Amino acid sequence: MSGYKGAYGHWAQDPEDFWAQAAEEISWYKKWDKVFDPYQGEYGRWFSGAECNTAYNCLDRHVEAGRGDQKALIHDSAVTGETTTYTYKQLTQEVATLAAVLLDLGVAKGDRVVIYMPMIPEAVIGMLACARIGAIHSVVFGGFAAKELGGRIDDAKPKVLLTASCGIEGARTIAYEPLYSGAIEVANHKPERCLVFQRPQQTAILKSGRDLEWQTAVAEAKARVREAPCATLAATD
């Protein structure tokens, strides 16, 4: 408790110095002009002028620090009974490759990507891939009905939809293809492409010209040694 009280007292006495010290623990491409600028935006802005990348801080810097073989992600599924692990090096490669696939699909910095997926590692990989290239991801709970997903597609106006062939709820396998296809049908905005992760429990029938198989796209990118670098982004992005 003494550590907590000391930290809290530091923050209460000098919040800018407290957060400046905390910020030294992550990697920056460019340090801030001001820790806090009260004149930027409606509520002020922290670390104005600073540049960094969230995916780099989550992954690359740990590989560079010699922790590449350490476990970074453990997916322990109570539903399928399977456990999958990724080291920092493996996860960085998967994220960088998927990020390259997104770039090749025309996703650029500031574009939106809707992630409509079950709780599988690829959902995390999708989020980090978006962060890597500066795209904005919007997570929609996997299994939402078509109308609800369609409304969120209209709100976000995504260029790409990341999804899977199915979800699993207890003993039930829920096909996602009728749901995301129905959502796109009722939505005014139409995503240009859908990247579909085919799960072993059920295979989705892909719509020509719109849908791509996740595994195939990633395998082709790996064959070309195609990996996206981390974009330089504002600290407030």
GROMACS elastic network, one bead per residue, 0.5 to 0.9 nm:
[ bonds ]
;  ai    aj funct       b0    kb
    1     4     6  0.50118   500
    1     5     6  0.61089   500
    1     6     6  0.85173   500
    2     5     6  0.50498   500
    2     6     6  0.60728   500
    2     7     6  0.85976   500
    3     6     6  0.51351   500
    3     7     6  0.62052   500
    3     8     6  0.85328   500
    4     7     6  0.51694   500
    4     8     6  0.60109   500
    4     9     6  0.84105   500
    5     8     6  0.50590   500
    5     9     6  0.59041   500
    5    10     6  0.84805   500
    6     9     6  0.50895   500
    6    10     6  0.61577   500
    6    11     6  0.86582   500
    7    10     6  0.51115   500
    7    11     6  0.62577   500
    7    12     6  0.86451   500
    7    18     6  0.81126   500
    8    11     6  0.51169   500
    8    12     6  0.60996   500
    8    13     6  0.85448   500
    9    12     6  0.50698   500
    9    13     6  0.60243   500
    9    14     6  0.84610   500
   10    13     6  0.52529   500
   10    14     6  0.59731   500
   10    15     6  0.71139   500
   10    17     6  0.81828   500
   10    18     6  0.62050   500
   11    14     6  0.53455   500
   11    16     6  0.77994   500
   11    17     6  0.77340   500
   11    18     6  0.52459   500
   11    19     6  0.77330   500
   12    15     6  0.59907   500
   12    18     6  0.87074   500
   13    18     6  0.87522   500
   14    17     6  0.55269   500
   14    18     6  0.62150   500
   14    19     6  0.88286   500
   15    19     6  0.61486   500
   15    20     6  0.84250   500
   16    19     6  0.53529   500
   16    20     6  0.60009   500
   16    21     6  0.86196   500
   16    35     6  0.60695   500
   16    36     6  0.66962   500
   16    46     6  0.89802   500
   17    21     6  0.61662   500
   17    22     6  0.85727   500
   17    35     6  0.81116   500
   18    21     6  0.54163   500
   18    22     6  0.63444   500
   18    23     6  0.87497   500
   19    23     6  0.59626   500
   19    24     6  0.86832   500
   19    35     6  0.76590   500
   20    23     6  0.50978   500
   20    24     6  0.66077   500
   20    35     6  0.63793   500
   20    47     6  0.85403   500
   21    24     6  0.53567   500
   21    25     6  0.75489   500
   22    25     6  0.58005   500
   22    26     6  0.81098   500
   23    26     6  0.58194   500
   23    27     6  0.83178   500
   23    28     6  0.88915   500
   24    27     6  0.73925   500
   24    28     6  0.85644   500
   26    52     6  0.89985   500
   26    57     6  0.65532   500
   27    30     6  0.89646   500
   27    52     6  0.69326   500
   27    53     6  0.83089   500
   27    56     6  0.81176   500
   27    57     6  0.62486   500
   27    61     6  0.76940   500
   28    31     6  0.60800   500
   28    32     6  0.89322   500
   28    50     6  0.73200   500
   28    51     6  0.60237   500
   28    53     6  0.76829   500
   28    57     6  0.86773   500
   28   235     6  0.87383   500
   29    50     6  0.75889   500
   29    51     6  0.53167   500
   29    52     6  0.51648   500
   29    53     6  0.80791   500
   29   232     6  0.72446   500
   29   233     6  0.88055   500
   30    49     6  0.77492   500
   30    50     6  0.52140   500
   30    52     6  0.69340   500
   31    34     6  0.88360   500
   31    47     6  0.79404   500
   31    48     6  0.89220   500
   31    49     6  0.72529   500
   31    51     6  0.67449   500
   31    52     6  0.86644   500
   32    35     6  0.62823   500
   32    46     6  0.87014   500
   32    47     6  0.50036   500
   32    48     6  0.55719   500
   32    51     6  0.75988   500
   32   235     6  0.85442   500
   33    36     6  0.87935   500
   33    37     6  0.88876   500
   33    47     6  0.69672   500
   33    48     6  0.58913   500
   33    49     6  0.52764   500
   33    50     6  0.68142   500
   34    37     6  0.60360   500
   34    45     6  0.89578   500
   34    46     6  0.74834   500
   34    47     6  0.56735   500
   34    48     6  0.56543   500
   34    49     6  0.73196   500
   34    50     6  0.85073   500
   35    45     6  0.82950   500
   35    46     6  0.55466   500
   35    48     6  0.67014   500
   36    39     6  0.89878   500
   36    40     6  0.89480   500
   36    44     6  0.70366   500
   36    45     6  0.56727   500
   36    47     6  0.57677   500
   36    48     6  0.68168   500
   37    40     6  0.58752   500
   37    41     6  0.89570   500
   37    44     6  0.55254   500
   37    45     6  0.52735   500
   37    46     6  0.63633   500
   37    47     6  0.76904   500
   37    48     6  0.66744   500
   38    41     6  0.78901   500
   38    42     6  0.85927   500
   38    43     6  0.68402   500
   38    45     6  0.63452   500
   38    46     6  0.84462   500
   39    42     6  0.78606   500
   39    43     6  0.79130   500
   39    44     6  0.54391   500
   39    45     6  0.76820   500
   40    43     6  0.72633   500
   40    45     6  0.55233   500
   40    46     6  0.89816   500
   40    48     6  0.83215   500
   41    44     6  0.51039   500
   41    45     6  0.65367   500
   42    45     6  0.85832   500
   45    48     6  0.60849   500
   45   236     6  0.78437   500
   46   235     6  0.82548   500
   46   236     6  0.75708   500
   47    50     6  0.56717   500
   47    51     6  0.88267   500
   47   235     6  0.65897   500
   47   236     6  0.76604   500
   48    51     6  0.87637   500
   48   234     6  0.81100   500
   48   235     6  0.72197   500
   48   236     6  0.75792   500
   49   234     6  0.69539   500
   49   235     6  0.74619   500
   49   236     6  0.89356   500
   50   233     6  0.84319   500
   50   234     6  0.59161   500
   50   235     6  0.53381   500
   50   236     6  0.82456   500
   51   232     6  0.62499   500
   51   233     6  0.52818   500
   51   235     6  0.50731   500
   51   236     6  0.84727   500
   52    56     6  0.80023   500
   52    57     6  0.81891   500
   52   231     6  0.82978   500
   52   232     6  0.58674   500
   52   233     6  0.54811   500
   52   234     6  0.63262   500
   52   235     6  0.58171   500
   53    56     6  0.53316   500
   53    57     6  0.64445   500
   53    58     6  0.88098   500
   53   131     6  0.72258   500
   53   132     6  0.67345   500
   53   133     6  0.87844   500
   53   134     6  0.82288   500
   53   230     6  0.66286   500
   53   231     6  0.66593   500
   53   232     6  0.61417   500
   53   233     6  0.59205   500
   53   234     6  0.80939   500
   53   235     6  0.77615   500
   54    57     6  0.51262   500
   54    58     6  0.61740   500
   54    59     6  0.86242   500
   54   128     6  0.79211   500
   54   131     6  0.62368   500
   54   132     6  0.70832   500
   54   230     6  0.88770   500
   54   233     6  0.88389   500
   54   235     6  0.89645   500
   55    59     6  0.59477   500
   55    60     6  0.73921   500
   55    92     6  0.86427   500
   55    95     6  0.85786   500
   55   128     6  0.55625   500
   55   129     6  0.74512   500
   55   130     6  0.85983   500
   55   131     6  0.57065   500
   55   132     6  0.51486   500
   55   133     6  0.88580   500
   55   230     6  0.72729   500
   56    59     6  0.52662   500
   56    61     6  0.60132   500
   56    62     6  0.86228   500
   56    92     6  0.87997   500
   56   131     6  0.88619   500
   56   132     6  0.71103   500
   56   230     6  0.64524   500
   57    60     6  0.65123   500
   57    61     6  0.57831   500
   57    62     6  0.76844   500
   58    61     6  0.72701   500
   58    62     6  0.74688   500
   58    88     6  0.88486   500
   58    92     6  0.89845   500
   58   128     6  0.84569   500
   59    62     6  0.56177   500
   59    63     6  0.66659   500
   59    64     6  0.89809   500
   59    68     6  0.87894   500
   59    72     6  0.82305   500
   59    88     6  0.60082   500
   59    89     6  0.78147   500
   59    91     6  0.74807   500
   59    92     6  0.57705   500
   60    63     6  0.51566   500
   60    64     6  0.62092   500
   60    65     6  0.85945   500
   60    68     6  0.86233   500
   60    88     6  0.77082   500
   60    89     6  0.79005   500
   60    92     6  0.64108   500
   61    65     6  0.60987   500
   61    66     6  0.88336   500
   61    67     6  0.88214   500
   62    66     6  0.65298   500
   62    67     6  0.53296   500
   62    68     6  0.64937   500
   62    88     6  0.69673   500
   62    89     6  0.85825   500
   63    66     6  0.53163   500
   63    67     6  0.50759   500
   63    69     6  0.79742   500
   63    70     6  0.88781   500
   63    88     6  0.61768   500
   63    89     6  0.59867   500
   63    92     6  0.82385   500
   64    67     6  0.72937   500
   64    68     6  0.74690   500
   65    68     6  0.78524   500
   66    69     6  0.79180   500
   66    70     6  0.88823   500
   67    70     6  0.53619   500
   67    71     6  0.86531   500
   67    87     6  0.85961   500
   67    88     6  0.69489   500
   67    89     6  0.81101   500
   68    71     6  0.81436   500
   68    72     6  0.87173   500
   68    87     6  0.63002   500
   68    90     6  0.78740   500
   68    92     6  0.89481   500
   69    72     6  0.86609   500
   69    86     6  0.88723   500
   69    87     6  0.53194   500
   69    88     6  0.62811   500
   69    89     6  0.63638   500
   69    90     6  0.82691   500
   70    86     6  0.84927   500
   70    87     6  0.52527   500
   70    88     6  0.61229   500
   70    89     6  0.82137   500
   71    74     6  0.72784   500
   71    85     6  0.67900   500
   71    86     6  0.58421   500
   71    88     6  0.61951   500
   71    89     6  0.89770   500
   72    85     6  0.76109   500
   72    86     6  0.58106   500
   72    89     6  0.85682   500
   72    90     6  0.87706   500
   72    91     6  0.72715   500
   73    84     6  0.81514   500
   73    85     6  0.56208   500
   73    86     6  0.51575   500
   73    87     6  0.67623   500
   73    88     6  0.78497   500
   73    91     6  0.76813   500
   73   121     6  0.79466   500
   74    83     6  0.71390   500
   74    84     6  0.58952   500
   74    86     6  0.65876   500
   74    87     6  0.88999   500
   74   121     6  0.83502   500
   75    82     6  0.80383   500
   75    83     6  0.55189   500
   75    84     6  0.50892   500
   75    85     6  0.62030   500
   75    86     6  0.86775   500
   75   119     6  0.88677   500
   75   120     6  0.71185   500
   75   121     6  0.64615   500
   76    79     6  0.89403   500
   76    80     6  0.88233   500
   76    81     6  0.73631   500
   76    82     6  0.61633   500
   76    84     6  0.65541   500
   76    85     6  0.84948   500
   77    80     6  0.55937   500
   77    81     6  0.53833   500
   77    82     6  0.54798   500
   77    83     6  0.61583   500
   77    84     6  0.85180   500
   77   119     6  0.86103   500
   77   120     6  0.82477   500
   78    81     6  0.52031   500
   78    82     6  0.75031   500
   78    83     6  0.89339   500
   79    82     6  0.80664   500
   79   168     6  0.71512   500
   79   169     6  0.76404   500
   79   170     6  0.66647   500
   79   171     6  0.83957   500
   80    83     6  0.87023   500
   80   168     6  0.84638   500
   84   121     6  0.81683   500
   85   121     6  0.89422   500
   86    89     6  0.78650   500
   86    90     6  0.56451   500
   86    91     6  0.55936   500
   87    90     6  0.51075   500
   87    91     6  0.59720   500
   87    92     6  0.83445   500
   88    91     6  0.51846   500
   88    92     6  0.59353   500
   88    93     6  0.85616   500
   89    92     6  0.51960   500
   89    93     6  0.63100   500
   89    94     6  0.87725   500
   90    93     6  0.52064   500
   90    94     6  0.62797   500
   90    95     6  0.86723   500
   91    94     6  0.50609   500
   91    95     6  0.60571   500
   91    96     6  0.84329   500
   91   125     6  0.75545   500
   92    95     6  0.51809   500
   92    96     6  0.59560   500
   92    97     6  0.84108   500
   92   125     6  0.88993   500
   93    96     6  0.51531   500
   93    97     6  0.59714   500
   93    98     6  0.85300   500
   93   227     6  0.74276   500
   94    97     6  0.52004   500
   94    98     6  0.61612   500
   94    99     6  0.84658   500
   94   125     6  0.69420   500
   94   129     6  0.85286   500
   94   218     6  0.82896   500
   94   227     6  0.87542   500
   95    98     6  0.52341   500
   95    99     6  0.59745   500
   95   100     6  0.85665   500
   95   124     6  0.88755   500
   95   125     6  0.53470   500
   95   126     6  0.71625   500
   95   127     6  0.87300   500
   95   128     6  0.62640   500
   95   130     6  0.87545   500
   95   132     6  0.79168   500
   95   227     6  0.83846   500
   95   228     6  0.85371   500
   96    99     6  0.50132   500
   96   100     6  0.62437   500
   96   101     6  0.87723   500
   96   128     6  0.87128   500
   96   129     6  0.64004   500
   96   132     6  0.74472   500
   96   226     6  0.81475   500
   96   228     6  0.50312   500
   96   229     6  0.69150   500
   96   230     6  0.82185   500
   97   100     6  0.50650   500
   97   101     6  0.63833   500
   97   102     6  0.87849   500
   97   129     6  0.81299   500
   97   218     6  0.64536   500
   97   219     6  0.89192   500
   97   221     6  0.64363   500
   97   222     6  0.66999   500
   97   225     6  0.81986   500
   97   226     6  0.61458   500
   97   228     6  0.64533   500
   98   102     6  0.62796   500
   98   103     6  0.86641   500
   98   125     6  0.76328   500
   98   126     6  0.71937   500
   98   129     6  0.60458   500
   98   130     6  0.87968   500
   98   214     6  0.87227   500
   98   217     6  0.83530   500
   98   218     6  0.62243   500
   98   221     6  0.81239   500
   98   227     6  0.77336   500
   98   228     6  0.81155   500
   99   102     6  0.50640   500
   99   103     6  0.62955   500
   99   104     6  0.86774   500
   99   126     6  0.79610   500
   99   128     6  0.82833   500
   99   130     6  0.65026   500
   99   131     6  0.87210   500
   99   132     6  0.67597   500
   99   133     6  0.65800   500
   99   227     6  0.70664   500
   99   228     6  0.56311   500
   99   229     6  0.84630   500
  100   104     6  0.61747   500
  100   105     6  0.86068   500
  100   129     6  0.83123   500
  100   133     6  0.85439   500
  100   218     6  0.87875   500
  100   221     6  0.73870   500
  100   226     6  0.62169   500
  100   227     6  0.52538   500
  100   229     6  0.83788   500
  101   104     6  0.50441   500
  101   105     6  0.62738   500
  101   106     6  0.88679   500
  101   107     6  0.89102   500
  101   217     6  0.67828   500
  101   218     6  0.68026   500
  101   221     6  0.67584   500
  101   226     6  0.81711   500
  101   227     6  0.83679   500
  101   228     6  0.84445   500
  102   106     6  0.65552   500
  102   107     6  0.54486   500
  102   108     6  0.82298   500
  102   129     6  0.80772   500
  102   130     6  0.80557   500
  102   133     6  0.86815   500
  102   160     6  0.79840   500
  103   106     6  0.51500   500
  103   108     6  0.63995   500
  103   133     6  0.78832   500
  103   228     6  0.78537   500
  104   107     6  0.72590   500
  105   159     6  0.86356   500
  105   160     6  0.78730   500
  105   192     6  0.84915   500
  105   193     6  0.74915   500
  106   159     6  0.78383   500
  106   160     6  0.87309   500
  107   110     6  0.84527   500
  107   111     6  0.60037   500
  107   112     6  0.78652   500
  107   113     6  0.81438   500
  107   130     6  0.89500   500
  107   133     6  0.85087   500
  107   135     6  0.71276   500
  107   159     6  0.65540   500
  107   160     6  0.74092   500
  108   111     6  0.55102   500
  108   112     6  0.86655   500
  108   133     6  0.71008   500
  108   134     6  0.72173   500
  108   135     6  0.63074   500
  109   112     6  0.86516   500
  109   130     6  0.87950   500
  109   133     6  0.60757   500
  109   136     6  0.78950   500
  109   231     6  0.81999   500
  110   133     6  0.89178   500
  110   134     6  0.60979   500
  110   136     6  0.60466   500
  111   134     6  0.79867   500
  111   135     6  0.50970   500
  111   136     6  0.60648   500
  111   137     6  0.85611   500
  111   157     6  0.86238   500
  111   158     6  0.68342   500
  111   159     6  0.66197   500
  111   160     6  0.89196   500
  112   130     6  0.86373   500
  112   135     6  0.57921   500
  112   137     6  0.57204   500
  112   138     6  0.72677   500
  112   156     6  0.64633   500
  112   157     6  0.66652   500
  112   159     6  0.60107   500
  112   160     6  0.73708   500
  113   130     6  0.75035   500
  113   135     6  0.69558   500
  113   136     6  0.61325   500
  113   138     6  0.62375   500
  113   139     6  0.85846   500
  113   156     6  0.79639   500
  113   157     6  0.82173   500
  113   159     6  0.60526   500
  113   160     6  0.51692   500
  113   161     6  0.58110   500
  113   162     6  0.71811   500
  113   191     6  0.88718   500
  114   136     6  0.84966   500
  114   137     6  0.57195   500
  114   139     6  0.59434   500
  114   140     6  0.69709   500
  114   152     6  0.84346   500
  114   153     6  0.72170   500
  114   156     6  0.75086   500
  114   157     6  0.85334   500
  114   158     6  0.59579   500
  114   159     6  0.82882   500
  114   160     6  0.66805   500
  114   162     6  0.61919   500
  114   163     6  0.84262   500
  115   123     6  0.71327   500
  115   126     6  0.73271   500
  115   127     6  0.77664   500
  115   137     6  0.67554   500
  115   138     6  0.59809   500
  115   140     6  0.60220   500
  115   141     6  0.83808   500
  115   142     6  0.84430   500
  115   160     6  0.87659   500
  115   161     6  0.60583   500
  115   163     6  0.61375   500
  116   123     6  0.82753   500
  116   138     6  0.85687   500
  116   139     6  0.62542   500
  116   140     6  0.50990   500
  116   141     6  0.62191   500
  116   142     6  0.51229   500
  116   143     6  0.79551   500
  116   144     6  0.85478   500
  116   149     6  0.83832   500
  116   161     6  0.71768   500
  116   162     6  0.60324   500
  116   164     6  0.75071   500
  116   176     6  0.88853   500
  116   180     6  0.82498   500
  117   120     6  0.76348   500
  117   122     6  0.82650   500
  117   123     6  0.61301   500
  117   139     6  0.81427   500
  117   140     6  0.75854   500
  117   141     6  0.70013   500
  117   143     6  0.79511   500
  117   162     6  0.71632   500
  117   164     6  0.57057   500
  117   165     6  0.88085   500
  117   166     6  0.82334   500
  117   167     6  0.76053   500
  117   176     6  0.86386   500
  117   197     6  0.88327   500
  118   122     6  0.88436   500
  118   123     6  0.71799   500
  118   141     6  0.76181   500
  118   142     6  0.51478   500
  118   143     6  0.78183   500
  118   163     6  0.82043   500
  118   164     6  0.73393   500
  118   166     6  0.76350   500
  118   167     6  0.54891   500
  118   168     6  0.77912   500
  119   122     6  0.82353   500
  119   123     6  0.65942   500
  119   124     6  0.85276   500
  119   142     6  0.81268   500
  119   167     6  0.84012   500
  120   123     6  0.57088   500
  120   124     6  0.74886   500
  121   124     6  0.53752   500
  121   125     6  0.63029   500
  121   126     6  0.86705   500
  122   126     6  0.59201   500
  122   127     6  0.85811   500
  122   197     6  0.79970   500
  123   126     6  0.50900   500
  123   127     6  0.64239   500
  123   128     6  0.88235   500
  123   139     6  0.88948   500
  123   162     6  0.83094   500
  123   163     6  0.83786   500
  124   127     6  0.51503   500
  124   128     6  0.62579   500
  124   129     6  0.84810   500
  125   128     6  0.52449   500
  125   129     6  0.59651   500
  125   130     6  0.86344   500
  126   129     6  0.50580   500
  126   130     6  0.62999   500
  126   131     6  0.87242   500
  126   137     6  0.83947   500
  126   162     6  0.73586   500
  127   130     6  0.52975   500
  127   131     6  0.63913   500
  127   132     6  0.87289   500
  127   136     6  0.86936   500
  127   137     6  0.63355   500
  127   138     6  0.86300   500
  127   139     6  0.84067   500
  128   132     6  0.60437   500
  128   133     6  0.89052   500
  129   132     6  0.50049   500
  129   133     6  0.66978   500
  129   134     6  0.86608   500
  129   135     6  0.83359   500
  129   228     6  0.87460   500
  130   133     6  0.55767   500
  130   134     6  0.60077   500
  130   136     6  0.63000   500
  130   137     6  0.62546   500
  131   134     6  0.50601   500
  131   135     6  0.59822   500
  131   136     6  0.70732   500
  131   137     6  0.78627   500
  131   230     6  0.83116   500
  131   231     6  0.83786   500
  132   135     6  0.77022   500
  132   228     6  0.77184   500
  132   229     6  0.72183   500
  132   231     6  0.60060   500
  132   232     6  0.88583   500
  133   228     6  0.73731   500
  133   229     6  0.74512   500
  133   230     6  0.59469   500
  133   231     6  0.50649   500
  133   232     6  0.83711   500
  133   233     6  0.88459   500
  134   230     6  0.82833   500
  134   231     6  0.61607   500
  134   232     6  0.79704   500
  134   233     6  0.67857   500
  134   237     6  0.80801   500
  136   158     6  0.89031   500
  136   237     6  0.89914   500
  137   156     6  0.89934   500
  137   158     6  0.86113   500
  138   152     6  0.86885   500
  138   156     6  0.73699   500
  138   158     6  0.86617   500
  139   142     6  0.86390   500
  140   143     6  0.87143   500
  140   144     6  0.75302   500
  140   149     6  0.71609   500
  140   152     6  0.77022   500
  141   144     6  0.59790   500
  141   149     6  0.87111   500
  142   145     6  0.89967   500
  142   163     6  0.83598   500
  142   164     6  0.89002   500
  142   166     6  0.88139   500
  142   167     6  0.71004   500
  142   176     6  0.80623   500
  143   146     6  0.87181   500
  143   149     6  0.89717   500
  143   166     6  0.84909   500
  143   167     6  0.69505   500
  143   174     6  0.73908   500
  143   175     6  0.85089   500
  143   176     6  0.68422   500
  143   179     6  0.75493   500
  144   147     6  0.82299   500
  144   148     6  0.62496   500
  144   149     6  0.61125   500
  144   179     6  0.76541   500
  145   148     6  0.54733   500
  145   149     6  0.62610   500
  145   150     6  0.85295   500
  145   179     6  0.61059   500
  145   180     6  0.83890   500
  145   182     6  0.86474   500
  145   183     6  0.78340   500
  146   149     6  0.51748   500
  146   150     6  0.58860   500
  146   151     6  0.86206   500
  146   178     6  0.79410   500
  146   180     6  0.61245   500
  146   181     6  0.76869   500
  146   182     6  0.52213   500
  146   184     6  0.79811   500
  146   185     6  0.87836   500
  146   186     6  0.79094   500
  147   151     6  0.62823   500
  147   152     6  0.88232   500
  147   179     6  0.85677   500
  147   182     6  0.75634   500
  147   183     6  0.56953   500
  147   186     6  0.69187   500
  147   187     6  0.80910   500
  148   151     6  0.52468   500
  148   152     6  0.65633   500
  148   153     6  0.87991   500
  148   183     6  0.75685   500
  149   152     6  0.51559   500
  149   153     6  0.62139   500
  149   154     6  0.87210   500
  149   179     6  0.80525   500
  149   180     6  0.72217   500
  149   182     6  0.88728   500
  149   183     6  0.56204   500
  149   184     6  0.83250   500
  149   187     6  0.85914   500
  150   154     6  0.62802   500
  150   155     6  0.86653   500
  150   180     6  0.79425   500
  150   182     6  0.78295   500
  150   184     6  0.60114   500
  150   185     6  0.79432   500
  150   186     6  0.61445   500
  150   188     6  0.82587   500
  150   189     6  0.85973   500
  151   154     6  0.51271   500
  151   155     6  0.62756   500
  151   156     6  0.87917   500
  151   183     6  0.79153   500
  151   186     6  0.84751   500
  151   187     6  0.65807   500
  151   188     6  0.88924   500
  152   156     6  0.61088   500
  152   157     6  0.81333   500
  152   187     6  0.87271   500
  153   156     6  0.52928   500
  153   157     6  0.54521   500
  153   158     6  0.64807   500
  153   161     6  0.88365   500
  153   183     6  0.79001   500
  153   184     6  0.77289   500
  153   187     6  0.67057   500
  153   188     6  0.84612   500
  153   189     6  0.67609   500
  153   190     6  0.79064   500
  153   191     6  0.79824   500
  154   157     6  0.52457   500
  154   158     6  0.81645   500
  154   187     6  0.59547   500
  154   188     6  0.62854   500
  154   189     6  0.54039   500
  154   190     6  0.82521   500
  155   158     6  0.86556   500
  155   189     6  0.87657   500
  157   160     6  0.89985   500
  157   189     6  0.59898   500
  157   190     6  0.76574   500
  157   191     6  0.72351   500
  158   161     6  0.68185   500
  158   189     6  0.81194   500
  158   190     6  0.79856   500
  158   191     6  0.56892   500
  158   192     6  0.81929   500
  159   190     6  0.80215   500
  159   192     6  0.54944   500
  159   193     6  0.70008   500
  159   194     6  0.89687   500
  160   191     6  0.52975   500
  160   192     6  0.58960   500
  160   193     6  0.50346   500
  160   194     6  0.56992   500
  160   195     6  0.73845   500
  161   180     6  0.88473   500
  161   191     6  0.65124   500
  161   192     6  0.82581   500
  161   193     6  0.64668   500
  161   195     6  0.62522   500
  161   196     6  0.83715   500
  162   193     6  0.87284   500
  162   194     6  0.59114   500
  162   196     6  0.63014   500
  162   197     6  0.80251   500
  162   214     6  0.86293   500
  163   166     6  0.86246   500
  163   176     6  0.78769   500
  163   177     6  0.87655   500
  163   180     6  0.82101   500
  163   194     6  0.70779   500
  163   195     6  0.61531   500
  163   197     6  0.62570   500
  163   214     6  0.88244   500
  164   167     6  0.76029   500
  164   175     6  0.87566   500
  164   176     6  0.66362   500
  164   177     6  0.79522   500
  164   195     6  0.78795   500
  164   198     6  0.59019   500
  164   199     6  0.69552   500
  164   204     6  0.80231   500
  164   214     6  0.85103   500
  165   174     6  0.86231   500
  165   175     6  0.61510   500
  165   176     6  0.54408   500
  165   177     6  0.62060   500
  165   196     6  0.63305   500
  165   197     6  0.60436   500
  165   198     6  0.50727   500
  165   199     6  0.59379   500
  165   200     6  0.88794   500
  165   201     6  0.85479   500
  165   202     6  0.62805   500
  165   203     6  0.56768   500
  165   205     6  0.84020   500
  166   173     6  0.66025   500
  166   174     6  0.53229   500
  166   177     6  0.74909   500
  166   197     6  0.87500   500
  166   198     6  0.78506   500
  166   199     6  0.67539   500
  166   201     6  0.74924   500
  166   202     6  0.62547   500
  166   203     6  0.77302   500
  166   204     6  0.76713   500
  167   172     6  0.83884   500
  167   173     6  0.58609   500
  167   174     6  0.50818   500
  167   175     6  0.66138   500
  167   176     6  0.69243   500
  167   199     6  0.86483   500
  167   201     6  0.87279   500
  167   202     6  0.89396   500
  168   171     6  0.71298   500
  168   172     6  0.57412   500
  168   174     6  0.59844   500
  168   175     6  0.88359   500
  168   201     6  0.85753   500
  169   172     6  0.51863   500
  169   173     6  0.64167   500
  169   174     6  0.73899   500
  170   173     6  0.80785   500
  173   201     6  0.73886   500
  173   202     6  0.77705   500
  174   202     6  0.87162   500
  175   178     6  0.66982   500
  175   179     6  0.75243   500
  175   202     6  0.73037   500
  175   203     6  0.85331   500
  175   204     6  0.75291   500
  176   179     6  0.51231   500
  176   180     6  0.61859   500
  176   181     6  0.83387   500
  176   204     6  0.77645   500
  177   180     6  0.54234   500
  177   181     6  0.57847   500
  177   182     6  0.81379   500
  177   196     6  0.89152   500
  177   204     6  0.60445   500
  177   205     6  0.73932   500
  177   206     6  0.81645   500
  178   181     6  0.52205   500
  178   182     6  0.57634   500
  178   183     6  0.83936   500
  179   182     6  0.51312   500
  179   183     6  0.60857   500
  179   184     6  0.87008   500
  180   184     6  0.61617   500
  180   185     6  0.85033   500
  181   184     6  0.52001   500
  181   185     6  0.61928   500
  181   186     6  0.88531   500
  181   207     6  0.89616   500
  182   186     6  0.63783   500
  182   187     6  0.85745   500
  183   186     6  0.53589   500
  183   187     6  0.59947   500
  184   187     6  0.50783   500
  184   188     6  0.78394   500
  184   189     6  0.75564   500
  184   190     6  0.59549   500
  184   191     6  0.75154   500
  185   188     6  0.79615   500
  185   190     6  0.80138   500
  186   189     6  0.88696   500
  187   190     6  0.66746   500
  190   193     6  0.86591   500
  191   194     6  0.72146   500
  191   210     6  0.84591   500
  192   209     6  0.89906   500
  192   210     6  0.66132   500
  193   209     6  0.78571   500
  193   211     6  0.57863   500
  193   212     6  0.73666   500
  194   210     6  0.60160   500
  194   212     6  0.61545   500
  194   213     6  0.84955   500
  195   210     6  0.86180   500
  195   211     6  0.59170   500
  195   213     6  0.58820   500
  195   214     6  0.53490   500
  195   217     6  0.84113   500
  196   204     6  0.79361   500
  196   206     6  0.80864   500
  196   211     6  0.68231   500
  196   212     6  0.60454   500
  196   213     6  0.50162   500
  196   214     6  0.50937   500
  196   215     6  0.82529   500
  197   203     6  0.89939   500
  197   204     6  0.87781   500
  197   212     6  0.87486   500
  197   213     6  0.61191   500
  197   215     6  0.64731   500
  198   201     6  0.85371   500
  198   202     6  0.72409   500
  198   203     6  0.56394   500
  198   204     6  0.66945   500
  198   213     6  0.69082   500
  198   214     6  0.71292   500
  198   215     6  0.73798   500
  199   202     6  0.58485   500
  199   203     6  0.64530   500
  199   204     6  0.86367   500
  200   203     6  0.69253   500
  205   211     6  0.89965   500
  206   209     6  0.89555   500
  206   210     6  0.78655   500
  206   211     6  0.53584   500
  206   212     6  0.69686   500
  206   213     6  0.76647   500
  207   210     6  0.56859   500
  207   211     6  0.52635   500
  207   212     6  0.82207   500
  208   211     6  0.61599   500
  208   212     6  0.82045   500
  209   212     6  0.82320   500
  212   215     6  0.88529   500
  212   216     6  0.78147   500
  212   217     6  0.70736   500
  213   216     6  0.54343   500
  213   217     6  0.62509   500
  213   218     6  0.86814   500
  214   217     6  0.52847   500
  214   218     6  0.61498   500
  214   219     6  0.85379   500
  215   218     6  0.52468   500
  215   219     6  0.60161   500
  215   220     6  0.85875   500
  216   219     6  0.50773   500
  216   220     6  0.61238   500
  216   221     6  0.85755   500
  217   220     6  0.52650   500
  217   221     6  0.62646   500
  217   222     6  0.87163   500
  218   221     6  0.50568   500
  218   222     6  0.61526   500
  218   223     6  0.86020   500
  219   222     6  0.50738   500
  219   223     6  0.61697   500
  219   224     6  0.87482   500
  220   223     6  0.50342   500
  220   224     6  0.64567   500
  220   225     6  0.86530   500
  220   226     6  0.85827   500
  221   224     6  0.51523   500
  221   225     6  0.61351   500
  221   226     6  0.50233   500
  221   227     6  0.75777   500
  222   226     6  0.58100   500
  222   227     6  0.77753   500
  223   226     6  0.75766   500
  224   227     6  0.88668   500
  228   231     6  0.86063   500
  230   233     6  0.89209   500
  233   236     6  0.81120   500
  233   237     6  0.64131   500
  234   237     6  0.52626   500
